[in-house]
Amino acid sequence: MNYDRYIPALRFEWLSTLYDPVMLLMRESTFKRTLVEQANIKNGYRLLDVGCGTATLTILIKKAYPDTEVTGLDGDPKILGIARAKVAKEGLDIFLDTGMSFELPYPDSSFDRVVSSLVFHHLTTENKARTFKEIFRVLKPGGELHVADFGKPHNALMYLISLVFRHLEETRDNIDGLLPQMFQKAGFDRAEETARFMTIFGTLSLYRAIKA
Ligand SMILES: C[S@@+](CC[C@H](N)C(=O)[O-])C[C@H]1O[C@@H](n2cnc3c(N)ncnc32)[C@H](O)[C@@H]1O
């Protein structure tokens, strides 16, 4: 098992309590709302948020679609503590599980939708590939993966920022625009970039990948 490169939400565990304020710099509500819209969620669906962190996206989905079963999973018990407090404050019925993205603790074909925001740039190339295979496994046939994460720079300013950020965490695959082909390699039928946003950390892309 490869746990040797685990990157917490803000790189260092002691910074985790600052995660939500920092996210305000990332146009968080704009791109997360767009991600939820593109996921085309229906009542009765079962959804998984991989690397849910403080559960902002998880909560957004449950509030927008109360008649869905929503689960958030994260490998960091400390950030899940923050998530649990937020979920309790909102009085929502959301499952929060501790687990690794590349060893999902769910049976095959469990979910209609898997969403994930700002997680894959934390994973080594090997763990990205393992994670995409796991997501493919737990999705039902016809299920969809919807992702927000750093992507290929889409203008000169984003390119300049990427020159710094490609050396941080595990962003290189993202910045080189490799995520869609990695989704397809894991078995997904159609994988595409659906939107791009400028952020102070570089281009933030949305993706959709479908399990045929
Ligand atoms: C930048 S935060 C994003 C949190 C949340 N999805 C959001 O958009 O605000 C990345 C999260 O991924 C989690 N994470 C990193 N590697 C993981 C892995 N292999 N399995 C599960 N969670 C992981 C971290 O603990 C952290 O909470």
py3Dmol code that shows the C-alpha trace and the ligand (Angstrom):
import py3Dmol

protein = """\
ATOM      1  CA  MET A   1       0.000   0.000   0.000  1.00  0.00           C
ATOM      2  CA  ASN A   2       1.315   3.396  -0.941  1.00  0.00           C
ATOM      3  CA  TYR A   3       0.598   5.872   1.841  1.00  0.00           C
ATOM      4  CA  ASP A   4       4.036   7.478   1.622  1.00  0.00           C
ATOM      5  CA  ARG A   5       2.833  10.540  -0.295  1.00  0.00           C
ATOM      6  CA  TYR A   6      -0.307  11.682   1.519  1.00  0.00           C
ATOM      7  CA  ILE A   7      -0.883  15.414   1.105  1.00  0.00           C
ATOM      8  CA  PRO A   8      -3.437  16.942   3.534  1.00  0.00           C
ATOM      9  CA  ALA A   9      -5.839  19.693   2.427  1.00  0.00           C
ATOM     10  CA  LEU A  10      -3.372  22.600   2.781  1.00  0.00           C
ATOM     11  CA  ARG A  11      -0.228  20.473   2.474  1.00  0.00           C
ATOM     12  CA  PHE A  12       0.495  20.571   6.241  1.00  0.00           C
ATOM     13  CA  GLU A  13      -1.950  19.079   8.730  1.00  0.00           C
ATOM     14  CA  TRP A  14      -1.575  22.032  11.138  1.00  0.00           C
ATOM     15  CA  LEU A  15      -2.982  24.344   8.430  1.00  0.00           C
ATOM     16  CA  SER A  16      -6.205  22.331   7.968  1.00  0.00           C
ATOM     17  CA  THR A  17      -8.345  24.625  10.130  1.00  0.00           C
ATOM     18  CA  LEU A  18      -7.566  27.474   7.690  1.00  0.00           C
ATOM     19  CA  TYR A  19      -8.800  25.474   4.695  1.00  0.00           C
ATOM     20  CA  ASP A  20     -12.267  27.031   4.276  1.00  0.00           C
ATOM     21  CA  PRO A  21     -11.033  30.679   4.490  1.00  0.00           C
ATOM     22  CA  VAL A  22      -8.267  29.947   1.946  1.00  0.00           C
ATOM     23  CA  MET A  23     -10.818  28.422  -0.427  1.00  0.00           C
ATOM     24  CA  LEU A  24     -12.544  31.813  -0.693  1.00  0.00           C
ATOM     25  CA  LEU A  25      -9.526  32.833  -2.832  1.00  0.00           C
ATOM     26  CA  MET A  26     -10.292  29.997  -5.255  1.00  0.00           C
ATOM     27  CA  ARG A  27     -13.733  31.128  -6.563  1.00  0.00           C
ATOM     28  CA  GLU A  28     -14.954  28.059  -4.683  1.00  0.00           C
ATOM     29  CA  SER A  29     -18.675  28.744  -4.765  1.00  0.00           C
ATOM     30  CA  THR A  30     -18.620  29.490  -8.525  1.00  0.00           C
ATOM     31  CA  PHE A  31     -16.852  26.340  -9.661  1.00  0.00           C
ATOM     32  CA  LYS A  32     -18.526  24.007  -7.132  1.00  0.00           C
ATOM     33  CA  ARG A  33     -21.999  25.214  -8.137  1.00  0.00           C
ATOM     34  CA  THR A  34     -21.144  24.693 -11.807  1.00  0.00           C
ATOM     35  CA  LEU A  35     -19.851  21.194 -11.002  1.00  0.00           C
ATOM     36  CA  VAL A  36     -23.095  20.305  -9.200  1.00  0.00           C
ATOM     37  CA  GLU A  37     -25.160  21.629 -12.137  1.00  0.00           C
ATOM     38  CA  GLN A  38     -23.210  19.613 -14.711  1.00  0.00           C
ATOM     39  CA  ALA A  39     -23.571  16.419 -12.629  1.00  0.00           C
ATOM     40  CA  ASN A  40     -27.277  16.307 -13.571  1.00  0.00           C
ATOM     41  CA  ILE A  41     -28.298  14.760 -10.258  1.00  0.00           C
ATOM     42  CA  LYS A  42     -31.724  13.150  -9.839  1.00  0.00           C
ATOM     43  CA  ASN A  43     -33.705  12.269  -6.735  1.00  0.00           C
ATOM     44  CA  GLY A  44     -32.906   8.790  -5.465  1.00  0.00           C
ATOM     45  CA  TYR A  45     -29.304   8.847  -6.692  1.00  0.00           C
ATOM     46  CA  ARG A  46     -26.427   7.581  -4.541  1.00  0.00           C
ATOM     47  CA  LEU A  47     -23.446   9.958  -4.661  1.00  0.00           C
ATOM     48  CA  LEU A  48     -19.860   9.768  -3.449  1.00  0.00           C
ATOM     49  CA  ASP A  49     -17.577  12.789  -2.900  1.00  0.00           C
ATOM     50  CA  VAL A  50     -13.989  11.495  -3.033  1.00  0.00           C
ATOM     51  CA  GLY A  51     -11.576  13.555  -0.899  1.00  0.00           C
ATOM     52  CA  CYS A  52     -14.482  15.556   0.550  1.00  0.00           C
ATOM     53  CA  GLY A  53     -12.254  17.561   2.925  1.00  0.00           C
ATOM     54  CA  THR A  54     -14.393  19.946   4.977  1.00  0.00           C
ATOM     55  CA  ALA A  55     -17.472  18.707   3.040  1.00  0.00           C
ATOM     56  CA  THR A  56     -18.396  22.019   1.376  1.00  0.00           C
ATOM     57  CA  LEU A  57     -19.276  20.299  -1.926  1.00  0.00           C
ATOM     58  CA  THR A  58     -20.880  17.336  -0.137  1.00  0.00           C
ATOM     59  CA  ILE A  59     -23.165  19.695   1.807  1.00  0.00           C
ATOM     60  CA  LEU A  60     -23.964  21.738  -1.315  1.00  0.00           C
ATOM     61  CA  ILE A  61     -25.177  18.561  -3.071  1.00  0.00           C
ATOM     62  CA  LYS A  62     -27.255  17.288  -0.149  1.00  0.00           C
ATOM     63  CA  LYS A  63     -28.915  20.679   0.327  1.00  0.00           C
ATOM     64  CA  ALA A  64     -29.719  20.971  -3.405  1.00  0.00           C
ATOM     65  CA  TYR A  65     -30.927  17.351  -3.668  1.00  0.00           C
ATOM     66  CA  PRO A  66     -32.276  16.253  -0.239  1.00  0.00           C
ATOM     67  CA  ASP A  67     -33.690  13.024  -1.689  1.00  0.00           C
ATOM     68  CA  THR A  68     -30.285  11.617  -2.577  1.00  0.00           C
ATOM     69  CA  GLU A  69     -27.935   9.483  -0.470  1.00  0.00           C
ATOM     70  CA  VAL A  70     -24.669  11.389  -0.153  1.00  0.00           C
ATOM     71  CA  THR A  71     -21.370  10.025   1.166  1.00  0.00           C
ATOM     72  CA  GLY A  72     -18.118  11.920   1.650  1.00  0.00           C
ATOM     73  CA  LEU A  73     -14.826  10.060   1.938  1.00  0.00           C
ATOM     74  CA  ASP A  74     -11.455  11.447   2.992  1.00  0.00           C
ATOM     75  CA  GLY A  75      -8.170   9.960   4.149  1.00  0.00           C
ATOM     76  CA  ASP A  76      -7.550  12.595   6.820  1.00  0.00           C
ATOM     77  CA  PRO A  77      -9.492  12.094  10.101  1.00  0.00           C
ATOM     78  CA  LYS A  78      -8.702  15.662  11.212  1.00  0.00           C
ATOM     79  CA  ILE A  79     -10.355  17.300   8.193  1.00  0.00           C
ATOM     80  CA  LEU A  80     -13.294  14.886   8.571  1.00  0.00           C
ATOM     81  CA  GLY A  81     -13.706  16.249  12.125  1.00  0.00           C
ATOM     82  CA  ILE A  82     -14.268  19.718  10.612  1.00  0.00           C
ATOM     83  CA  ALA A  83     -16.637  18.156   8.029  1.00  0.00           C
ATOM     84  CA  ARG A  84     -18.652  16.370  10.747  1.00  0.00           C
ATOM     85  CA  ALA A  85     -19.096  19.614  12.707  1.00  0.00           C
ATOM     86  CA  LYS A  86     -20.338  21.438   9.551  1.00  0.00           C
ATOM     87  CA  VAL A  87     -22.735  18.615   8.642  1.00  0.00           C
ATOM     88  CA  ALA A  88     -24.109  18.503  12.217  1.00  0.00           C
ATOM     89  CA  LYS A  89     -24.573  22.294  12.244  1.00  0.00           C
ATOM     90  CA  GLU A  90     -26.604  22.076   9.022  1.00  0.00           C
ATOM     91  CA  GLY A  91     -28.613  19.142  10.450  1.00  0.00           C
ATOM     92  CA  LEU A  92     -27.983  17.059   7.321  1.00  0.00           C
ATOM     93  CA  ASP A  93     -28.004  13.307   6.856  1.00  0.00           C
ATOM     94  CA  ILE A  94     -24.638  12.687   5.144  1.00  0.00           C
ATOM     95  CA  PHE A  95     -22.359   9.676   5.583  1.00  0.00           C
ATOM     96  CA  LEU A  96     -18.692  10.576   6.192  1.00  0.00           C
ATOM     97  CA  ASP A  97     -16.154   7.769   5.853  1.00  0.00           C
ATOM     98  CA  THR A  98     -12.422   7.615   6.447  1.00  0.00           C
ATOM     99  CA  GLY A  99     -10.658   5.891   3.563  1.00  0.00           C
ATOM    100  CA  MET A 100      -8.205   6.168   0.720  1.00  0.00           C
ATOM    101  CA  SER A 101      -9.285   7.127  -2.786  1.00  0.00           C
ATOM    102  CA  PHE A 102      -7.317   4.248  -4.303  1.00  0.00           C
ATOM    103  CA  GLU A 103      -8.905   1.603  -2.011  1.00  0.00           C
ATOM    104  CA  LEU A 104     -12.534   2.670  -1.865  1.00  0.00           C
ATOM    105  CA  PRO A 105     -14.422   0.779   0.870  1.00  0.00           C
ATOM    106  CA  TYR A 106     -17.539   0.191  -1.264  1.00  0.00           C
ATOM    107  CA  PRO A 107     -18.829  -2.706  -3.381  1.00  0.00           C
ATOM    108  CA  ASP A 108     -18.804  -2.611  -7.199  1.00  0.00           C
ATOM    109  CA  SER A 109     -21.560  -0.523  -8.867  1.00  0.00           C
ATOM    110  CA  SER A 110     -22.570   1.350  -5.685  1.00  0.00           C
ATOM    111  CA  PHE A 111     -22.987   4.923  -6.941  1.00  0.00           C
ATOM    112  CA  ASP A 112     -24.814   6.848  -9.683  1.00  0.00           C
ATOM    113  CA  ARG A 113     -22.417   9.777  -9.456  1.00  0.00           C
ATOM    114  CA  VAL A 114     -18.919  10.266  -8.069  1.00  0.00           C
ATOM    115  CA  VAL A 115     -17.736  13.850  -7.617  1.00  0.00           C
ATOM    116  CA  SER A 116     -14.317  15.068  -6.583  1.00  0.00           C
ATOM    117  CA  SER A 117     -12.893  18.546  -6.119  1.00  0.00           C
ATOM    118  CA  LEU A 118      -9.234  19.538  -5.813  1.00  0.00           C
ATOM    119  CA  VAL A 119      -8.060  16.058  -4.831  1.00  0.00           C
ATOM    120  CA  PHE A 120      -6.290  14.491  -7.788  1.00  0.00           C
ATOM    121  CA  HIS A 121      -3.444  17.038  -7.801  1.00  0.00           C
ATOM    122  CA  HIS A 122      -2.580  15.578  -4.367  1.00  0.00           C
ATOM    123  CA  LEU A 123      -2.005  12.105  -5.837  1.00  0.00           C
ATOM    124  CA  THR A 124       1.083  10.657  -7.490  1.00  0.00           C
ATOM    125  CA  THR A 125       0.595   9.511 -11.087  1.00  0.00           C
ATOM    126  CA  GLU A 126       0.368   5.906  -9.850  1.00  0.00           C
ATOM    127  CA  ASN A 127      -2.236   6.750  -7.206  1.00  0.00           C
ATOM    128  CA  LYS A 128      -4.252   8.812  -9.696  1.00  0.00           C
ATOM    129  CA  ALA A 129      -4.430   5.763 -11.985  1.00  0.00           C
ATOM    130  CA  ARG A 130      -5.411   3.479  -9.084  1.00  0.00           C
ATOM    131  CA  THR A 131      -8.020   5.991  -7.894  1.00  0.00           C
ATOM    132  CA  PHE A 132      -9.630   6.323 -11.345  1.00  0.00           C
ATOM    133  CA  LYS A 133      -9.907   2.519 -11.592  1.00  0.00           C
ATOM    134  CA  GLU A 134     -11.509   2.403  -8.151  1.00  0.00           C
ATOM    135  CA  ILE A 135     -13.996   5.141  -9.059  1.00  0.00           C
ATOM    136  CA  PHE A 136     -14.836   3.261 -12.273  1.00  0.00           C
ATOM    137  CA  ARG A 137     -15.414   0.088 -10.207  1.00  0.00           C
ATOM    138  CA  VAL A 138     -17.793   1.685  -7.669  1.00  0.00           C
ATOM    139  CA  LEU A 139     -19.849   3.522 -10.317  1.00  0.00           C
ATOM    140  CA  LYS A 140     -22.945   1.816 -11.712  1.00  0.00           C
ATOM    141  CA  PRO A 141     -23.062   1.249 -15.488  1.00  0.00           C
ATOM    142  CA  GLY A 142     -24.187   4.581 -16.953  1.00  0.00           C
ATOM    143  CA  GLY A 143     -22.775   6.359 -13.884  1.00  0.00           C
ATOM    144  CA  GLU A 144     -20.684   9.499 -14.173  1.00  0.00           C
ATOM    145  CA  LEU A 145     -17.589  11.012 -12.615  1.00  0.00           C
ATOM    146  CA  HIS A 146     -17.553  14.826 -12.249  1.00  0.00           C
ATOM    147  CA  VAL A 147     -14.288  16.472 -11.282  1.00  0.00           C
ATOM    148  CA  ALA A 148     -12.959  19.939 -10.481  1.00  0.00           C
ATOM    149  CA  ASP A 149      -9.179  20.211 -10.355  1.00  0.00           C
ATOM    150  CA  PHE A 150      -6.245  22.091 -11.812  1.00  0.00           C
ATOM    151  CA  GLY A 151      -5.973  21.750 -15.574  1.00  0.00           C
ATOM    152  CA  LYS A 152      -3.996  22.827 -18.602  1.00  0.00           C
ATOM    153  CA  PRO A 153      -3.367  26.625 -18.547  1.00  0.00           C
ATOM    154  CA  HIS A 154      -5.787  28.384 -20.887  1.00  0.00           C
ATOM    155  CA  ASN A 155      -4.132  31.794 -21.229  1.00  0.00           C
ATOM    156  CA  ALA A 156      -0.748  33.475 -20.783  1.00  0.00           C
ATOM    157  CA  LEU A 157      -1.341  34.497 -17.168  1.00  0.00           C
ATOM    158  CA  MET A 158      -2.441  30.995 -16.168  1.00  0.00           C
ATOM    159  CA  TYR A 159       0.612  29.606 -17.980  1.00  0.00           C
ATOM    160  CA  LEU A 160       2.949  31.858 -15.960  1.00  0.00           C
ATOM    161  CA  ILE A 161       1.314  30.752 -12.688  1.00  0.00           C
ATOM    162  CA  SER A 162       1.603  27.105 -13.769  1.00  0.00           C
ATOM    163  CA  LEU A 163       5.389  27.448 -14.062  1.00  0.00           C
ATOM    164  CA  VAL A 164       5.477  27.732 -10.261  1.00  0.00           C
ATOM    165  CA  PHE A 165       2.618  25.381  -9.391  1.00  0.00           C
ATOM    166  CA  ARG A 166       3.762  22.480 -11.568  1.00  0.00           C
ATOM    167  CA  HIS A 167       6.553  21.983  -9.009  1.00  0.00           C
ATOM    168  CA  LEU A 168       4.167  21.840  -6.035  1.00  0.00           C
ATOM    169  CA  GLU A 169       2.279  18.801  -4.772  1.00  0.00           C
ATOM    170  CA  GLU A 170       1.452  16.411  -7.687  1.00  0.00           C
ATOM    171  CA  THR A 171       0.023  18.941 -10.168  1.00  0.00           C
ATOM    172  CA  ARG A 172       2.145  18.030 -13.199  1.00  0.00           C
ATOM    173  CA  ASP A 173      -0.329  15.533 -14.786  1.00  0.00           C
ATOM    174  CA  ASN A 174      -3.096  18.114 -14.324  1.00  0.00           C
ATOM    175  CA  ILE A 175      -1.163  21.014 -15.832  1.00  0.00           C
ATOM    176  CA  ASP A 176      -0.045  18.851 -18.764  1.00  0.00           C
ATOM    177  CA  GLY A 177      -3.757  18.232 -19.504  1.00  0.00           C
ATOM    178  CA  LEU A 178      -3.509  14.467 -18.959  1.00  0.00           C
ATOM    179  CA  LEU A 179      -6.577  13.844 -16.770  1.00  0.00           C
ATOM    180  CA  PRO A 180      -9.077  13.032 -19.600  1.00  0.00           C
ATOM    181  CA  GLN A 181      -6.800  10.408 -21.096  1.00  0.00           C
ATOM    182  CA  MET A 182      -6.110   8.951 -17.646  1.00  0.00           C
ATOM    183  CA  PHE A 183      -9.890   8.613 -17.078  1.00  0.00           C
ATOM    184  CA  GLN A 184     -10.190   6.787 -20.405  1.00  0.00           C
ATOM    185  CA  LYS A 185      -7.298   4.492 -19.515  1.00  0.00           C
ATOM    186  CA  ALA A 186      -9.185   3.506 -16.349  1.00  0.00           C
ATOM    187  CA  GLY A 187     -12.119   2.337 -18.512  1.00  0.00           C
ATOM    188  CA  PHE A 188     -14.306   5.426 -18.862  1.00  0.00           C
ATOM    189  CA  ASP A 189     -16.031   5.673 -22.225  1.00  0.00           C
ATOM    190  CA  ARG A 190     -16.239   9.415 -22.697  1.00  0.00           C
ATOM    191  CA  ALA A 191     -14.005  11.832 -20.822  1.00  0.00           C
ATOM    192  CA  GLU A 192     -13.861  15.554 -21.497  1.00  0.00           C
ATOM    193  CA  GLU A 193     -13.001  18.922 -20.044  1.00  0.00           C
ATOM    194  CA  THR A 194     -16.265  20.859 -19.687  1.00  0.00           C
ATOM    195  CA  ALA A 195     -15.283  24.272 -18.261  1.00  0.00           C
ATOM    196  CA  ARG A 196     -12.300  26.382 -17.208  1.00  0.00           C
ATOM    197  CA  PHE A 197     -11.928  29.054 -14.544  1.00  0.00           C
ATOM    198  CA  MET A 198      -9.110  31.486 -13.814  1.00  0.00           C
ATOM    199  CA  THR A 199      -7.911  31.289 -10.183  1.00  0.00           C
ATOM    200  CA  ILE A 200      -4.924  32.717  -8.357  1.00  0.00           C
ATOM    201  CA  PHE A 201      -3.422  29.200  -8.321  1.00  0.00           C
ATOM    202  CA  GLY A 202      -3.883  28.644 -12.079  1.00  0.00           C
ATOM    203  CA  THR A 203      -6.516  27.192 -14.406  1.00  0.00           C
ATOM    204  CA  LEU A 204      -9.226  25.235 -12.613  1.00  0.00           C
ATOM    205  CA  SER A 205     -10.910  22.779 -15.005  1.00  0.00           C
ATOM    206  CA  LEU A 206     -14.108  20.783 -14.728  1.00  0.00           C
ATOM    207  CA  TYR A 207     -14.285  17.303 -16.250  1.00  0.00           C
ATOM    208  CA  ARG A 208     -16.931  14.691 -16.972  1.00  0.00           C
ATOM    209  CA  ALA A 209     -16.251  10.978 -17.556  1.00  0.00           C
ATOM    210  CA  ILE A 210     -18.961   8.388 -18.252  1.00  0.00           C
ATOM    211  CA  LYS A 211     -19.004   4.662 -17.462  1.00  0.00           C
ATOM    212  CA  ALA A 212     -20.800   3.098 -20.418  1.00  0.00           C
TER     213      ALA A 212
END
"""
ligand_1 = """\
27
LIG
C -7.488 20.391 -1.310
S -8.478 19.338 -0.350
C -10.048 19.391 -1.206
C -11.195 19.152 -0.276
C -12.583 19.291 -0.904
N -12.815 18.277 -1.886
C -12.788 20.663 -1.481
O -12.939 20.807 -2.697
O -12.796 21.624 -0.689
C -7.907 17.714 -0.761
C -8.493 16.646 0.134
O -8.133 15.367 -0.389
C -7.808 14.529 0.697
N -6.962 13.458 0.166
C -5.710 13.565 -0.342
N -5.279 12.365 -0.771
C -6.299 11.489 -0.532
C -6.474 10.088 -0.771
N -5.526 9.348 -1.357
N -7.640 9.516 -0.390
C -8.619 10.243 0.200
N -8.510 11.564 0.442
C -7.372 12.183 0.071
C -7.135 15.440 1.704
O -7.179 14.911 3.015
C -7.957 16.705 1.564
O -9.048 16.726 2.455
"""
view = py3Dmol.view(width=600, height=400)
view.addModel(protein, "pdb")
view.setStyle({"model": 0}, {"cartoon": {"style": "trace"}})
view.addModel(ligand_1, "xyz")
view.setStyle({"model": 1}, {"stick": {}})
view.zoomTo()
view.show()
